[in-house]
């Protein structure tokens, strides 16, 4: 069964380029495209689509607004963001509305193909720069809320799963490697990592390792 893809971007030339790349991939077929969110919503009603690929910065209707409508009208449709932006604020907006993947526009066909396949299976996929932005962005937000806990030397309470993830982190495992070992999604691991950093008040791996030693967290 071929994965049916629909592309939304406000540059037709870019859409044509992606279609040309995916035409060489045997298990993926582009069934439609649009240069605006409005046109996309109108066309989706009459199409069978598995994965929607959309940019975030578009006139009239931004990508996160489009995805919000899509997830409400077509809840089983998977969404992959394809954007030039890798700032946390953009990534977070798309994750919050339900996009499972986020890859950058300078990606190659190999990564795009893998991202589409992962998202189609209900798994998450993020480009390396996007992964870094997710970890750093969420950590900074949560650290502010929990900093007082660490500063006051209060007991730090981690869940059993957080402790399990923490052990791998301290050993130097990447989020992708931990996800593979524990057989969970990458997004699940990044969520655990942001919560761990927030609870202990760490902002780097060396900082986290020091706190683990000082407070004997496991």
Secondary structure, 3 states (H helix, E strand, C coil): CCEEEEEECCCHHHHHHHHHHHCCCCCEEEEEEECCHHHHHHHHCCCCCCEEEECCCCCCCCHHHHHHHHHHHCCCCEEEEEECCCCHHHHHHHHHHCCCEEEECCCCHHHHHHHHHHHHCCCCEECHHHHHHHHHHHHHHHHHHHHHHHHCCCCCCCCHHHHHHHHHHHCCCCHHHHHHHHCCCHHHHHHHHHHHHHHHCCCCHHHHHHHHHHHCCC
